Amino acid sequence: MRLDKYLKVSRIIKRRTVANEACAGGRVTLNGKVAKPGAEVHVGDTMTIRFGDKLGQYEILSIQETVRKGDANAMYRIIAEDAAVAAERA
């Protein structure tokens, strides 16, 4: 599955266009490398997303084409969410 679609389906980012812009802007890394919107995601991959002054790190647990809103958070595991780390790297 494409990274931008995964971000939308898992509801880490609410809209696919916003996910696409975040990837294209270099704010998303996949397994430590800056990822383009079309990068393929696989179970076990880790991604880091910069949301303004917040930095989130996630592990991909499952990939599904569709998922109910209440079950979307089961698609990933939060490794870390830290505002201070993002401020240090800026």
VENZITA-V90596 format. One line per field, one symbol per residue. ss: DSSP state (h for helix, s for strand, l for the rest). psi: psi as a letter, one per 20 degrees, with the letter a starting at -180 (. if undefined). burial: + if it has 24 or more other C-alpha atoms within 12 Angstrom, else -. A space follows every 50 residues. Layout:
# VENZITA-V90596
ss=???
psi=???
burial=???
This chain:
# VENZITA-V90596
ss=lshhhhhhhllllllhhhhhhhhhlllsssllsslllllslllllsssss sllsssssssllllllllhhhhhhhssssssshhhhhhhl
psi=qqghgghghikgphqhhggghgghjjjpqoliqpprhjppqqpiqqqppo ndjppppqpphqpqhqqqghihiiirpogqophhghhhi.
burial=-++++++++++++-----++-++---++++----+++-+-+---++++++ +---++++++-+++-------++-+++-------------
